[in-house]
């Protein structure tokens, strides 16, 4: 009969057992994770101004188990000052194609700077991060970000002074020498240099070229002569005798791409008018045809058929069904939809078709980017579907300037 086991022996046996368990756990492969990424990044040490956008080459490798599809997986970034996140949602860079596990893709990532305010941090870290839209950032799922350190984001007024300098001669009347950017967009900023701007006076004004002849629309209220431009971020220090920085109102709508001018007035004295271009904000709307039904196109079993069917509820379309009947095996035909949109609007991708029975209809001839629509839908159904016929909806997206009608000429 074995004798008692000493305490030390029991401890040694327990330790040996724990080591064995640890070895077994180490030998077992870890469960694969759906999200995983590694990044090859450019060096840091560069500087940006608040309005800057920069393109950086970034190579991303998919180290997870999920394939990255361009519709929901994008490359983005965060801005950090030390451990403090100052910008959460960066601009998105889209994938050119699906990226399966183990594959890598090199992207030209678009990075937008931010306004650090009057007291920027000495340096910021740009943290690249893949995102599955509507689900998770990869970093939230435990994946390390790709960090570009030591990026300087300068204070706005410092950038302005470096850009325009100081005129050698003080002007006693306002005169605008130069403005940037030459193409404005609602929600953007406009920086102008010159002299004689003094105190803010009546501020800067944007004028639609030819507004009195109805060549443009502002704010859905019809032609307007001018729109005041407020100080950028409400900061009075950004209006000086030699320069000013103003904002283009974000809610400016109801116009096509237009020629505009900017001018100021100081002490009742107007400046020259400097020509610029104003781009509209584009929006997407959906038009199309709904409840297209071909049930009336089939035979009635007695040998009588109808040779022409008309889709119901058509918008921007007329439909005629050349409808040869292949009795008794089934029926087939073609619908044609034609339409036109105006004022800078165009049909765009993607066309969406919803079918009661998949495979019964196919669309062809659709070309995005054109104001004209000429769409063919070839449909068919087997005799088994006679009672239901073919039933489908079409959703056709159009893109154009916000606040401008698309179904009639505006000007």
NORURCOR-V561855 format. One record per run of one state. SS is the DSSP state (h for helix, s for strand, l for the rest). FROM is the first residue (numbers start at 1). TO is the last residue. If there is no record, write none. Layout:
<<SS:FROM:TO> <SS:FROM:TO>>
//
This chain:
<<l:1:6> <h:7:27> <l:28:36> <s:37:40> <l:41:46> <s:47:48> <l:49:52> <s:53:62> <l:63:67> <s:68:68> <l:69:72> <s:73:81> <l:82:83> <s:84:87> <l:88:92> <s:93:94> <l:95:98> <s:99:99> <l:100:103> <s:104:112> <l:113:123> <s:124:132> <l:133:135> <s:136:137> <l:138:138> <h:139:141> <l:142:145> <s:146:153> <l:154:155> <h:156:164> <l:165:174> <s:175:180> <l:181:182> <s:183:185> <l:186:188> <s:189:195> <l:196:203> <s:204:208> <l:209:210> <h:211:213> <l:214:225> <s:226:229> <l:230:230> <s:231:231> <h:232:234> <l:235:235> <h:236:238> <s:239:239> <l:240:242> <s:243:247> <l:248:257> <s:258:266> <l:267:268> <s:269:270> <l:271:273> <s:274:279> <l:280:281> <s:282:293> <l:294:294> <h:295:297> <l:298:313> <s:314:314> <l:315:321> <s:322:322> <l:323:324> <s:325:326> <l:327:329> <s:330:340> <l:341:345> <s:346:347> <l:348:351> <s:352:355> <l:356:360> <s:361:364> <l:365:369> <s:370:370> <l:371:371> <s:372:382> <h:383:385> <l:386:390> <s:391:401> <l:402:411>>
//
